[in-house]
Amino acid sequence: NIKGLEIGREDIILAGTLMVIKIMDYFEKDEIIISYSDLLEGVLFHNV
C-alpha cells in the first residue's frame, strides 16, 4: 500500500513509473526534479 494512492490505480502508477525510468535511461539521467507547482508559476517567478 502507498499512502494517498487510490485503490485500483496501481497499474497506472506502475506504467507511468516505468515510462519515466525508460525516458531517464534513454537520456542517461539518474535523477529528476518533481515540481508541485505548474509551469506558469515558474515563468511568473522567472520574469518578476
PDB file of N, CA, C and O in Angstrom, chain B, residues numbered from 101:
ATOM      1  N   ASN B 101       0.827  -1.194   0.000  1.00  0.00           N
ATOM      2  CA  ASN B 101       0.000   0.000   0.000  1.00  0.00           C
ATOM      3  C   ASN B 101       0.866   1.252   0.000  1.00  0.00           C
ATOM      4  O   ASN B 101       1.891   1.325   0.678  1.00  0.00           O
ATOM      5  N   ILE B 102       0.431   2.215  -0.767  1.00  0.00           N
ATOM      6  CA  ILE B 102       1.101   3.510  -0.813  1.00  0.00           C
ATOM      7  C   ILE B 102       0.123   4.549  -0.290  1.00  0.00           C
ATOM      8  O   ILE B 102      -0.994   4.672  -0.794  1.00  0.00           O
ATOM      9  N   LYS B 103       0.543   5.289   0.711  1.00  0.00           N
ATOM     10  CA  LYS B 103      -0.313   6.297   1.323  1.00  0.00           C
ATOM     11  C   LYS B 103      -0.759   7.316   0.274  1.00  0.00           C
ATOM     12  O   LYS B 103       0.065   7.865  -0.457  1.00  0.00           O
ATOM     13  N   GLY B 104      -2.061   7.562   0.207  1.00  0.00           N
ATOM     14  CA  GLY B 104      -2.610   8.542  -0.714  1.00  0.00           C
ATOM     15  C   GLY B 104      -2.969   7.997  -2.084  1.00  0.00           C
ATOM     16  O   GLY B 104      -3.568   8.713  -2.887  1.00  0.00           O
ATOM     17  N   LEU B 105      -2.620   6.751  -2.373  1.00  0.00           N
ATOM     18  CA  LEU B 105      -2.919   6.148  -3.669  1.00  0.00           C
ATOM     19  C   LEU B 105      -4.276   5.467  -3.616  1.00  0.00           C
ATOM     20  O   LEU B 105      -4.521   4.623  -2.754  1.00  0.00           O
ATOM     21  N   GLU B 106      -5.159   5.836  -4.542  1.00  0.00           N
ATOM     22  CA  GLU B 106      -6.477   5.225  -4.588  1.00  0.00           C
ATOM     23  C   GLU B 106      -6.363   3.749  -4.963  1.00  0.00           C
ATOM     24  O   GLU B 106      -5.527   3.363  -5.780  1.00  0.00           O
ATOM     25  N   ILE B 107      -7.207   2.947  -4.359  1.00  0.00           N
ATOM     26  CA  ILE B 107      -7.258   1.527  -4.704  1.00  0.00           C
ATOM     27  C   ILE B 107      -7.690   1.406  -6.166  1.00  0.00           C
ATOM     28  O   ILE B 107      -8.623   2.081  -6.599  1.00  0.00           O
ATOM     29  N   GLY B 108      -7.016   0.553  -6.913  1.00  0.00           N
ATOM     30  CA  GLY B 108      -7.328   0.342  -8.315  1.00  0.00           C
ATOM     31  C   GLY B 108      -6.480   1.175  -9.268  1.00  0.00           C
ATOM     32  O   GLY B 108      -6.619   1.041 -10.484  1.00  0.00           O
ATOM     33  N   ARG B 109      -5.616   2.018  -8.754  1.00  0.00           N
ATOM     34  CA  ARG B 109      -4.769   2.871  -9.597  1.00  0.00           C
ATOM     35  C   ARG B 109      -3.345   2.338  -9.690  1.00  0.00           C
ATOM     36  O   ARG B 109      -2.482   2.966 -10.302  1.00  0.00           O
ATOM     37  N   GLU B 110      -3.099   1.185  -9.086  1.00  0.00           N
ATOM     38  CA  GLU B 110      -1.743   0.638  -9.032  1.00  0.00           C
ATOM     39  C   GLU B 110      -1.154   0.437 -10.417  1.00  0.00           C
ATOM     40  O   GLU B 110       0.016   0.744 -10.647  1.00  0.00           O
ATOM     41  N   ASP B 111      -1.961  -0.080 -11.349  1.00  0.00           N
ATOM     42  CA  ASP B 111      -1.446  -0.358 -12.690  1.00  0.00           C
ATOM     43  C   ASP B 111      -1.058   0.921 -13.424  1.00  0.00           C
ATOM     44  O   ASP B 111      -0.094   0.929 -14.189  1.00  0.00           O
ATOM     45  N   ILE B 112      -1.798   1.995 -13.195  1.00  0.00           N
ATOM     46  CA  ILE B 112      -1.491   3.267 -13.848  1.00  0.00           C
ATOM     47  C   ILE B 112      -0.196   3.849 -13.291  1.00  0.00           C
ATOM     48  O   ILE B 112       0.645   4.337 -14.046  1.00  0.00           O
ATOM     49  N   ILE B 113      -0.036   3.796 -11.971  1.00  0.00           N
ATOM     50  CA  ILE B 113       1.183   4.307 -11.343  1.00  0.00           C
ATOM     51  C   ILE B 113       2.389   3.500 -11.804  1.00  0.00           C
ATOM     52  O   ILE B 113       3.437   4.067 -12.113  1.00  0.00           O
ATOM     53  N   LEU B 114       2.246   2.186 -11.853  1.00  0.00           N
ATOM     54  CA  LEU B 114       3.348   1.329 -12.293  1.00  0.00           C
ATOM     55  C   LEU B 114       3.742   1.645 -13.735  1.00  0.00           C
ATOM     56  O   LEU B 114       4.927   1.779 -14.038  1.00  0.00           O
ATOM     57  N   ALA B 115       2.760   1.766 -14.620  1.00  0.00           N
ATOM     58  CA  ALA B 115       3.050   2.062 -16.027  1.00  0.00           C
ATOM     59  C   ALA B 115       3.732   3.423 -16.169  1.00  0.00           C
ATOM     60  O   ALA B 115       4.693   3.560 -16.926  1.00  0.00           O
ATOM     61  N   GLY B 116       3.245   4.412 -15.455  1.00  0.00           N
ATOM     62  CA  GLY B 116       3.849   5.746 -15.509  1.00  0.00           C
ATOM     63  C   GLY B 116       5.271   5.750 -14.986  1.00  0.00           C
ATOM     64  O   GLY B 116       6.146   6.411 -15.545  1.00  0.00           O
ATOM     65  N   THR B 117       5.498   5.009 -13.911  1.00  0.00           N
ATOM     66  CA  THR B 117       6.839   4.921 -13.333  1.00  0.00           C
ATOM     67  C   THR B 117       7.805   4.257 -14.308  1.00  0.00           C
ATOM     68  O   THR B 117       8.940   4.705 -14.466  1.00  0.00           O
ATOM     69  N   LEU B 118       7.356   3.196 -14.956  1.00  0.00           N
ATOM     70  CA  LEU B 118       8.208   2.516 -15.938  1.00  0.00           C
ATOM     71  C   LEU B 118       8.538   3.437 -17.111  1.00  0.00           C
ATOM     72  O   LEU B 118       9.659   3.412 -17.620  1.00  0.00           O
ATOM     73  N   MET B 119       7.572   4.249 -17.544  1.00  0.00           N
ATOM     74  CA  MET B 119       7.828   5.201 -18.630  1.00  0.00           C
ATOM     75  C   MET B 119       8.888   6.217 -18.222  1.00  0.00           C
ATOM     76  O   MET B 119       9.789   6.524 -19.003  1.00  0.00           O
ATOM     77  N   VAL B 120       8.783   6.736 -17.013  1.00  0.00           N
ATOM     78  CA  VAL B 120       9.765   7.711 -16.531  1.00  0.00           C
ATOM     79  C   VAL B 120      11.152   7.079 -16.472  1.00  0.00           C
ATOM     80  O   VAL B 120      12.135   7.699 -16.879  1.00  0.00           O
ATOM     81  N   ILE B 121      11.235   5.860 -15.973  1.00  0.00           N
ATOM     82  CA  ILE B 121      12.524   5.164 -15.889  1.00  0.00           C
ATOM     83  C   ILE B 121      13.125   4.967 -17.282  1.00  0.00           C
ATOM     84  O   ILE B 121      14.322   5.184 -17.470  1.00  0.00           O
ATOM     85  N   LYS B 122      12.316   4.563 -18.251  1.00  0.00           N
ATOM     86  CA  LYS B 122      12.813   4.356 -19.619  1.00  0.00           C
ATOM     87  C   LYS B 122      13.296   5.665 -20.238  1.00  0.00           C
ATOM     88  O   LYS B 122      14.326   5.687 -20.911  1.00  0.00           O
ATOM     89  N   ILE B 123      12.563   6.752 -20.017  1.00  0.00           N
ATOM     90  CA  ILE B 123      12.977   8.057 -20.540  1.00  0.00           C
ATOM     91  C   ILE B 123      14.289   8.492 -19.899  1.00  0.00           C
ATOM     92  O   ILE B 123      15.177   9.007 -20.579  1.00  0.00           O
ATOM     93  N   MET B 124      14.409   8.283 -18.593  1.00  0.00           N
ATOM     94  CA  MET B 124      15.652   8.632 -17.899  1.00  0.00           C
ATOM     95  C   MET B 124      16.814   7.806 -18.439  1.00  0.00           C
ATOM     96  O   MET B 124      17.909   8.332 -18.639  1.00  0.00           O
ATOM     97  N   ASP B 125      16.583   6.517 -18.675  1.00  0.00           N
ATOM     98  CA  ASP B 125      17.625   5.664 -19.255  1.00  0.00           C
ATOM     99  C   ASP B 125      18.040   6.170 -20.638  1.00  0.00           C
ATOM    100  O   ASP B 125      19.229   6.234 -20.950  1.00  0.00           O
ATOM    101  N   TYR B 126      17.057   6.527 -21.458  1.00  0.00           N
ATOM    102  CA  TYR B 126      17.334   6.995 -22.817  1.00  0.00           C
ATOM    103  C   TYR B 126      18.221   8.236 -22.804  1.00  0.00           C
ATOM    104  O   TYR B 126      19.159   8.343 -23.594  1.00  0.00           O
ATOM    105  N   PHE B 127      17.922   9.169 -21.909  1.00  0.00           N
ATOM    106  CA  PHE B 127      18.685  10.414 -21.829  1.00  0.00           C
ATOM    107  C   PHE B 127      19.865  10.331 -20.863  1.00  0.00           C
ATOM    108  O   PHE B 127      20.527  11.333 -20.590  1.00  0.00           O
ATOM    109  N   GLU B 128      20.119   9.133 -20.353  1.00  0.00           N
ATOM    110  CA  GLU B 128      21.238   8.872 -19.440  1.00  0.00           C
ATOM    111  C   GLU B 128      21.220   9.808 -18.231  1.00  0.00           C
ATOM    112  O   GLU B 128      22.237  10.401 -17.871  1.00  0.00           O
ATOM    113  N   LYS B 129      20.055   9.926 -17.620  1.00  0.00           N
ATOM    114  CA  LYS B 129      19.882  10.757 -16.423  1.00  0.00           C
ATOM    115  C   LYS B 129      19.655   9.847 -15.223  1.00  0.00           C
ATOM    116  O   LYS B 129      19.038   8.789 -15.343  1.00  0.00           O
ATOM    117  N   ASP B 130      20.158  10.266 -14.067  1.00  0.00           N
ATOM    118  CA  ASP B 130      19.985   9.451 -12.871  1.00  0.00           C
ATOM    119  C   ASP B 130      19.148  10.148 -11.804  1.00  0.00           C
ATOM    120  O   ASP B 130      19.004   9.642 -10.691  1.00  0.00           O
ATOM    121  N   GLU B 131      18.597  11.313 -12.147  1.00  0.00           N
ATOM    122  CA  GLU B 131      17.713  11.998 -11.212  1.00  0.00           C
ATOM    123  C   GLU B 131      16.733  12.873 -11.975  1.00  0.00           C
ATOM    124  O   GLU B 131      16.989  13.269 -13.113  1.00  0.00           O
ATOM    125  N   ILE B 132      15.614  13.169 -11.340  1.00  0.00           N
ATOM    126  CA  ILE B 132      14.630  14.081 -11.908  1.00  0.00           C
ATOM    127  C   ILE B 132      14.213  15.063 -10.820  1.00  0.00           C
ATOM    128  O   ILE B 132      14.379  14.800  -9.629  1.00  0.00           O
ATOM    129  N   ILE B 133      13.678  16.181 -11.243  1.00  0.00           N
ATOM    130  CA  ILE B 133      13.141  17.166 -10.312  1.00  0.00           C
ATOM    131  C   ILE B 133      11.632  17.170 -10.481  1.00  0.00           C
ATOM    132  O   ILE B 133      11.122  17.334 -11.590  1.00  0.00           O
ATOM    133  N   ILE B 134      10.930  16.991  -9.392  1.00  0.00           N
ATOM    134  CA  ILE B 134       9.469  16.992  -9.413  1.00  0.00           C
ATOM    135  C   ILE B 134       8.995  18.290  -8.786  1.00  0.00           C
ATOM    136  O   ILE B 134       9.393  18.637  -7.674  1.00  0.00           O
ATOM    137  N   SER B 135       8.147  19.001  -9.504  1.00  0.00           N
ATOM    138  CA  SER B 135       7.627  20.280  -9.026  1.00  0.00           C
ATOM    139  C   SER B 135       6.158  20.127  -8.661  1.00  0.00           C
ATOM    140  O   SER B 135       5.384  19.513  -9.395  1.00  0.00           O
ATOM    141  N   TYR B 136       5.791  20.685  -7.537  1.00  0.00           N
ATOM    142  CA  TYR B 136       4.389  20.684  -7.131  1.00  0.00           C
ATOM    143  C   TYR B 136       3.671  21.924  -7.651  1.00  0.00           C
ATOM    144  O   TYR B 136       2.470  22.083  -7.434  1.00  0.00           O
ATOM    145  N   SER B 137       4.389  22.789  -8.326  1.00  0.00           N
ATOM    146  CA  SER B 137       3.814  23.965  -8.965  1.00  0.00           C
ATOM    147  C   SER B 137       3.783  23.712 -10.463  1.00  0.00           C
ATOM    148  O   SER B 137       4.413  22.780 -10.964  1.00  0.00           O
ATOM    149  N   ASP B 138       3.047  24.547 -11.164  1.00  0.00           N
ATOM    150  CA  ASP B 138       2.986  24.343 -12.608  1.00  0.00           C
ATOM    151  C   ASP B 138       3.964  25.257 -13.342  1.00  0.00           C
ATOM    152  O   ASP B 138       4.629  26.095 -12.733  1.00  0.00           O
ATOM    153  N   LEU B 139       4.038  25.082 -14.638  1.00  0.00           N
ATOM    154  CA  LEU B 139       4.962  25.849 -15.467  1.00  0.00           C
ATOM    155  C   LEU B 139       4.665  27.341 -15.394  1.00  0.00           C
ATOM    156  O   LEU B 139       5.587  28.157 -15.388  1.00  0.00           O
ATOM    157  N   LEU B 140       3.390  27.701 -15.339  1.00  0.00           N
ATOM    158  CA  LEU B 140       3.020  29.115 -15.313  1.00  0.00           C
ATOM    159  C   LEU B 140       3.635  29.828 -14.115  1.00  0.00           C
ATOM    160  O   LEU B 140       4.132  30.946 -14.252  1.00  0.00           O
ATOM    161  N   GLU B 141       3.610  29.202 -12.950  1.00  0.00           N
ATOM    162  CA  GLU B 141       4.225  29.811 -11.772  1.00  0.00           C
ATOM    163  C   GLU B 141       5.725  29.987 -11.972  1.00  0.00           C
ATOM    164  O   GLU B 141       6.284  31.010 -11.578  1.00  0.00           O
ATOM    165  N   GLY B 142       6.371  29.016 -12.571  1.00  0.00           N
ATOM    166  CA  GLY B 142       7.809  29.113 -12.820  1.00  0.00           C
ATOM    167  C   GLY B 142       8.138  30.258 -13.758  1.00  0.00           C
ATOM    168  O   GLY B 142       9.101  30.991 -13.531  1.00  0.00           O
ATOM    169  N   VAL B 143       7.348  30.418 -14.807  1.00  0.00           N
ATOM    170  CA  VAL B 143       7.559  31.516 -15.750  1.00  0.00           C
ATOM    171  C   VAL B 143       7.313  32.846 -15.051  1.00  0.00           C
ATOM    172  O   VAL B 143       8.059  33.803 -15.261  1.00  0.00           O
ATOM    173  N   LEU B 144       6.287  32.914 -14.230  1.00  0.00           N
ATOM    174  CA  LEU B 144       5.979  34.143 -13.498  1.00  0.00           C
ATOM    175  C   LEU B 144       7.130  34.530 -12.579  1.00  0.00           C
ATOM    176  O   LEU B 144       7.577  35.677 -12.592  1.00  0.00           O
ATOM    177  N   PHE B 145       7.614  33.572 -11.777  1.00  0.00           N
ATOM    178  CA  PHE B 145       8.719  33.862 -10.860  1.00  0.00           C
ATOM    179  C   PHE B 145       9.984  34.257 -11.612  1.00  0.00           C
ATOM    180  O   PHE B 145      10.735  35.122 -11.161  1.00  0.00           O
ATOM    181  N   HIS B 146      10.217  33.628 -12.749  1.00  0.00           N
ATOM    182  CA  HIS B 146      11.414  33.923 -13.539  1.00  0.00           C
ATOM    183  C   HIS B 146      11.384  35.350 -14.091  1.00  0.00           C
ATOM    184  O   HIS B 146      12.424  36.000 -14.195  1.00  0.00           O
ATOM    185  N   ASN B 147      10.202  35.829 -14.441  1.00  0.00           N
ATOM    186  CA  ASN B 147      10.070  37.136 -15.088  1.00  0.00           C
ATOM    187  C   ASN B 147       9.789  38.283 -14.125  1.00  0.00           C
ATOM    188  O   ASN B 147       9.710  39.433 -14.557  1.00  0.00           O
ATOM    189  N   VAL B 148       9.640  38.006 -12.854  1.00  0.00           N
ATOM    190  CA  VAL B 148       9.355  39.076 -11.889  1.00  0.00           C
ATOM    191  C   VAL B 148      10.639  39.679 -11.385  1.00  0.00           C
ATOM    192  O   VAL B 148      10.610  40.596 -10.564  1.00  0.00           O
TER     193      VAL B 148
END
